[in-house]
């Protein structure tokens, strides 16, 4: 039963990590490269959002058995 639990936790952590990286890419890198940045608050908000998702992924990895 631990194997199924660990696999589900790893899948959730992977999904959260990918969402975090995607949020950083979409909200920080893409506007910066294209030159359409609305302001520093915009970049900080997306960066924090992506970092929070990655931190949540790390939290869930700590629940492995």
Secondary structure, 3 states (H helix, E strand, C coil): CHHHHHHHHHHHHHHHHHHHHHHHHHHHHHHHHHCCCCCHHHHHHHHHHHHHHHHHHHHHHCCCC
